[in-house]
Each structure stands twice: as C-alpha cells, then as structure tokens.
Amino acid sequence: MFTAEQDTIIIMAHFRSGTRNPEGTWSYSLQSCIDQFNEHFPEANFTYDTFRQRKQVLVNRFLNRNCICKGKATGRPTVLTAPVVEDIRNRMEQSPNKSVAKLSAATALILSTKKRIL
C-alpha cells in the first residue's frame, strides 16, 4: 500500500513529532505524523488504522535493525544439502542410463530439483 518513498516520510515524520517529557521519556504524535505525511502526499488514500499499523512496523524495524528496509525473506529452506547431492550423484553413477524421472521416483526429491542438480 505504501511506497518506499512514503515509508521514508512516515519514519521521518514520526521522529520529528517526538517531544521529550519531564521524566526523560519520549512521546510521539500520530496526528502530527499524519499531517506531515499529507503535506508530502496529499492524494494518498489510507485509513487511520492502516497508517498507524504501518508506522509501528517501520518504527520497530528501525529500532531493531537501524533501517526500514524489509529485509531478505527467509523463503523455503533448500533441500539440496551436500549429502542429498552426493546421494543423487552416487545413484546416477550406479545407473547412468536411468531416466531422470525414474531417478526422481527413487528419491524423495521432485523432478525439477533433480534437474537443477544435473
């Protein structure tokens, strides 16, 4: 919903809206953040809750990683570990004329994974 440029404005507006309390803690104004965002993007269409949630995600990212980048997705773990590749290599050496489909059936890996090894 929000672009990278809009994310940057949101996090900058968040820190600009901060005021230090007498106890030494900081308070941040969501409304001030929204107003500053609207100055940069008057045509942006969003709900109050959507903006609040996005701002919180960005602040948490910044506090935890010192950046607002999304980070690399973990994705699905690879099944092509060294022992698996070695097992397939051994099977191919034992039966060099066996088709890839039959080799795939003999092991737990899918055909497309076998083709990547080849």
C-alpha positions as CSV (number, residue, x, y, z in Angstrom):
1,M,0.0,0.0,0.0
2,F,2.8,2.4,0.9
3,T,5.8,3.1,-1.4
4,A,9.4,3.2,-0.2
5,E,9.4,7.0,-0.5
6,Q,6.2,7.1,1.6
7,D,7.8,4.8,4.2
8,T,10.7,7.2,4.4
9,I,8.4,10.2,5.0
10,I,6.5,8.2,7.7
11,I,9.5,7.4,9.7
12,M,11.0,10.9,9.4
13,A,7.6,12.4,10.4
14,H,7.5,10.0,13.4
15,F,10.8,11.2,14.8
16,R,10.0,14.9,14.0
17,S,6.8,14.6,16.0
18,G,8.7,13.5,19.2
19,T,8.7,15.5,22.3
20,R,10.7,14.8,25.5
21,N,8.7,14.5,28.7
22,P,9.9,15.9,32.0
23,E,10.6,12.3,33.1
24,G,13.0,11.9,30.2
25,T,10.8,9.7,28.1
26,W,9.7,10.5,24.5
27,S,6.1,10.8,23.2
28,Y,5.2,10.8,19.6
29,S,2.1,12.3,17.9
30,L,0.4,10.1,15.4
31,Q,-1.7,13.0,14.2
32,S,1.4,15.2,13.6
33,C,2.9,12.3,11.7
34,I,-0.3,12.0,9.5
35,D,-0.3,15.8,8.9
36,Q,3.3,15.8,7.8
37,F,2.7,12.8,5.5
38,N,-0.3,14.5,4.0
39,E,1.8,17.6,3.2
40,H,4.1,15.4,1.0
41,F,1.4,13.1,-0.4
42,P,-1.9,15.0,-0.4
43,E,-3.5,12.5,-2.8
44,A,-2.6,9.4,-0.7
45,N,-5.6,7.3,0.3
46,F,-5.3,5.4,3.6
47,T,-7.2,4.7,6.8
48,Y,-6.1,5.9,10.2
49,D,-5.6,2.3,11.4
50,T,-3.6,1.4,8.3
51,F,-1.3,4.4,8.7
52,R,-0.9,3.6,12.5
53,Q,0.0,0.0,11.8
54,R,2.4,0.9,9.0
55,K,4.1,3.5,11.2
56,Q,4.5,0.9,14.0
57,V,6.0,-1.6,11.7
58,L,8.5,0.9,10.4
59,V,9.4,2.2,13.8
60,N,10.0,-1.4,15.0
61,R,12.2,-2.2,12.0
62,F,14.2,1.0,12.6
63,L,14.7,0.3,16.3
64,N,15.6,-3.4,15.7
65,R,17.7,-3.1,12.5
66,N,18.6,0.6,12.2
67,C,16.9,0.7,8.8
68,I,13.4,0.5,7.5
69,C,14.2,-2.0,4.8
70,K,12.1,-5.1,4.7
71,G,15.0,-7.4,4.8
72,K,15.6,-10.6,3.0
73,A,12.8,-13.1,3.0
74,T,13.7,-16.4,4.6
75,G,11.8,-18.4,2.0
76,R,11.7,-22.1,1.9
77,P,14.8,-23.9,3.1
78,T,16.9,-25.7,0.5
79,V,16.7,-29.4,0.1
80,L,20.0,-29.5,-1.8
81,T,22.3,-30.2,1.0
82,A,25.7,-31.8,0.4
83,P,24.5,-35.3,1.5
84,V,21.5,-35.2,-0.8
85,V,23.5,-34.1,-3.8
86,E,26.1,-36.8,-3.1
87,D,23.3,-39.4,-2.9
88,I,21.9,-38.4,-6.2
89,R,25.4,-38.4,-7.8
90,N,26.0,-42.0,-6.5
91,R,22.7,-43.2,-7.8
92,M,23.5,-41.7,-11.3
93,E,26.9,-43.4,-11.3
94,Q,25.4,-46.7,-10.4
95,S,22.7,-46.4,-13.1
96,P,23.8,-43.9,-15.8
97,N,21.1,-44.9,-18.2
98,K,18.2,-44.5,-15.8
99,S,15.9,-41.6,-16.7
100,V,15.7,-38.5,-14.5
101,A,12.0,-39.3,-13.9
102,K,12.9,-42.8,-12.6
103,L,15.7,-41.3,-10.5
104,S,13.2,-38.8,-9.1
105,A,10.9,-41.6,-8.1
106,A,13.7,-43.4,-6.3
107,T,14.5,-40.5,-4.1
108,A,12.3,-38.1,-2.1
109,L,13.1,-35.0,-4.3
110,I,10.8,-33.7,-7.0
111,L,11.9,-33.8,-10.7
112,S,12.6,-30.1,-11.0
113,T,15.1,-30.3,-8.1
114,K,16.9,-33.2,-9.7
115,K,17.2,-31.2,-13.0
116,R,18.8,-28.4,-11.1
117,I,21.4,-30.8,-9.8
118,L,22.2,-32.1,-13.3
